[in-house]
Structure formats: structure tokens, C-alpha cells
Amino acid sequence: MTIRLDGKKLAHELELRLKEEINAGLPKVGRPPGLAVIRVGDDPASGVYVSNKEKACSRVGVRSSVFHLSKEATNNEIKAKIQELNDNNLFDGILLQLPLPKGIDEGILLKEMLPNKDVDGLHSYNLGKLLKGEVGPRSCTPAGVMALLSRNKISLEGKRAVVIGRSILVGKPMALMLQAANATVTVVHSKTKDFAHITKQADLLVVAAGQPNLIGEEHIRKNSVVIDVGIHRITDNQGRSRLCGDVRFEELEPLVQAITPVPGGVGPMTVAMLLVNTVSRWQEHCGLSFSLGDLLL
């Protein structure tokens, strides 16, 4: 029987754990963890994501503030806001909501952030710590995938893992985390020829292609594990809209050992790991015991 990897359930469990950690530390430091979110422009999807993050912060006791800049904001204006938040000791974490409007260089802006306030794990320093296998903030989506696999006791050692996509947000850090877990990893992308030949060899397939319903039966090996990172809103011929991922879930579910649904799979875990990174930064900044290392390996 196929296992549905329930990210919503695990995210709830992690939120309860984080709430306990915050309640335990509050009497000692006198303030809750603080998260600053910088949103630039009016991308509708970003608005939904930011709202979900605010709600999650509220549930566990993290103080969150959203700084919404116009789509006309310049690199220098965004940089000034990051520097202001770097100097504000009430904020333990800073999140630059991606994607940014065209013309804004996210690479330059991410470098402006203090590495110990980077809760998306995308600063060069923190990516270097990931590469070296040192504990630190981890890119939220791949870290959420690793937590989901661990909770469901899916062993990675010696397994063949294929990652579709090579973005700095998901694909590249995902590959590094899987390698650290002793999987043999292959990354395929838009320039890979006959990628189905590669994906059909995978014990674990992580799909972060950004294309709805791309992956079907012809791309997978039976009894493999499939992780769907994509989320899209599509409209059918009758004008009804629904969410879907990068894989054809109904087609694959009967064929695989385990699979993530969309919604309710990787998405909630991404938000949960943002909270984990924020609380761990708070523990460090306030001299509290570091208790979340098992989630940031």
C-alpha cells in the first residue's frame, strides 16, 4: 500500500515542538523569536505565501513583521531595509520573499543579510556550511523534504536519488543534503537529454521542475519514492481551478512506495522549516541551549 507522505501532519507536530521550545526560553530572555519578512511588489502567490508564514508564526509564538515595498523599489532601497533589519536586535531572522520583480538582483541582496539572520539558508556562507556538512540554517524546502523522509523512516543510504531541477532554492541544496545522507545523487535539468532514462533508475525522485503535471508513469520506477515540490493552480475546460504539482499524482500513487500529495505534502514543511530556522537563530542570539540540531543536519 502506497504511503502518502503527510507534510501537514508533520508540520503540525513540529509547530507544537517549537511552541514548547519558545515557552521554555521566554522566561530567560524576555522576548519571543522575531522574524522580518521583506516583500517586494504585488505578486499574488507571494502574498499567499507571506500570509501563510504570518499565520504559522502566530501559532507557535514567533513575532513576525512584514515590510512590503513597492514593485518600483530599487536595489539600494531594499538593501537599506535589509541593513536596518540586520541592526535590529528584535529580529532573529530575515526572509527576502522570492521571486523579486524583474530588474532586482536577489544575489546581491542576499549577500547583504547577516548570515546568522538568514532563515532561508541562501546566504553564501550558509550554503558553504551545507557543503561542508556543518550545522546551520538550511534551505527550507529541501530541509523539509529531509525531515519528511526521516519521519517516515525512508532510508537513503546507498540509494539512487534523482533531483529534477537545479535552482539555488531547491535543486542544488537538495542534492547536497541527499549526498550528506549517503545517497548517490544525479541532477537533471532542462538541458538533460532523455531524462526519463535517468529518472526511471531512481529509488527516490525529487521533482522541482516548475511545470505542472510533467512527470508520469513513463518517468518512474515502480516502488520508488516520489517527492513533488511543485505547486500550481490550473483551470480545467469547465473553468474550475485546482492545485496540482509537477507530477501526475493520481497516475503515480498506485505504482510507488511513497509519494507527497499536493497540497499537503512539501508545502507545509517549507513553512515549518522556516520556523525551525527562526527559533534556532533566536536560541543562538539569546544564549539558549541549541535543541533543534536534529532538524538542521
Secondary structure, 3 states (H helix, E strand, C coil): CCEECCHHHHHHHHHHHHHHHHHHHHHHHCCCCEEEEEEECCCHHHHHHHHHHHHHHHHHCCEEEEEEECCCCCHHHHHHHHHHHHCCCCCCEEEECCCCCCCCCHHHHHHHCCHHHECCCCCHHHHHHHHHCCCCCCCHHHHHHHHHHHHCCCCCCCCEEEEECCCCCCHHHHHHHHHHCCCEEEEECCCCCCHHHHHCCCCEEEECCCCCCCECHHHCCCCCEEEECCCEEEECCCCCEEEECCECHHHHHHHCCEECCCCCCHHHHHHHHHHHHHHHHHHHHCCCCCCCHHHCC
